[in-house]
Amino acid sequence: MDHAEVLLIGGRAGVGKTTVGWEVSARLRAVRVAHAVIDGDFMGAVHPAPDGDAHRAGITERNLAAVWGNYAELGYRRLVYVNTVSVLDEATPMFRRAMGDGIRLVRVLLTATDETAELRLTGRELGSELEQEVRSSARKARLLDERAPADVLRVMTDGRSVIDIASEVVAATGWAAADAASGPVPATN
């Protein structure tokens, strides 16, 4: 495989993106599919953002290009990338610039009801930002519902196990069925 393939897992706060991303990774490891995982939220986690708090795209893209460059140099060609709005069309150019024009994108939007997201956020947000996260999550859910392209696979997470959700997401990539030996499988210590 000469080109990179990226699984983009998007969705509102509290939908389970990070948890599903790690379970996807576990399932891929189990069938020896070489891949890397990046939580996109950390690619722009600076304050203040060099290009303004409203848009962290510049530093996010630079960090993605640098981290992916390191993985690609080692022979990796598959990436699991988790970030709220990564599935939107406006994110595609960033991935093409950072990873190359020939990349294949598999976009999955995880969904959950307001009640489910709030329950999960209440269990997760132990600091001062719970109310803000709940409001922001509801806004992002509406934005993603309105703007996610038709070819984005929508996966409902309410009342489902992480294992079941991850199985559906992995199936969408086709990676487990493909040659699992393509690319390096690092030795474990």
Rosetta blueprint (number, residue, H / E / L):
1 M L
2 D L
3 H L
4 A L
5 E E
6 V E
7 L E
8 L E
9 I E
10 G E
11 G E
12 R L
13 A L
14 G L
15 V L
16 G L
17 K H
18 T H
19 T H
20 V H
21 G H
22 W H
23 E H
24 V H
25 S H
26 A H
27 R H
28 L H
29 R H
30 A H
31 V L
32 R L
33 V L
34 A L
35 H L
36 A E
37 V E
38 I E
39 D E
40 G H
41 D H
42 F H
43 M H
44 G H
45 A L
46 V L
47 H L
48 P L
49 A L
50 P L
51 D L
52 G L
53 D L
54 A L
55 H L
56 R L
57 A H
58 G H
59 I H
60 T H
61 E H
62 R H
63 N H
64 L H
65 A H
66 A H
67 V H
68 W H
69 G H
70 N H
71 Y H
72 A H
73 E H
74 L L
75 G L
76 Y L
77 R L
78 R E
79 L E
80 V E
81 Y E
82 V E
83 N L
84 T L
85 V L
86 S L
87 V L
88 L L
89 D H
90 E H
91 A H
92 T H
93 P H
94 M H
95 F H
96 R H
97 R H
98 A H
99 M H
100 G L
101 D L
102 G L
103 I L
104 R E
105 L E
106 V E
107 R E
108 V E
109 L E
110 L E
111 T E
112 A L
113 T L
114 D H
115 E H
116 T H
117 A H
118 E H
119 L H
120 R H
121 L H
122 T H
123 G H
124 R H
125 E L
126 L L
127 G L
128 S L
129 E L
130 L H
131 E H
132 Q H
133 E H
134 V H
135 R H
136 S H
137 S H
138 A H
139 R H
140 K H
141 A H
142 R H
143 L H
144 L H
145 D H
146 E H
147 R H
148 A L
149 P L
150 A L
151 D L
152 V L
153 L E
154 R E
155 V E
156 M E
157 T L
158 D L
159 G L
160 R L
161 S L
162 V H
163 I H
164 D H
165 I H
166 A H
167 S H
168 E H
169 V H
170 V H
171 A H
172 A H
173 T H
174 G L
175 W L
176 A L
177 A L
178 A L
179 D L
180 A L
181 A L
182 S L
183 G L
184 P L
185 V L
186 P L
187 A L
188 T L
189 N L
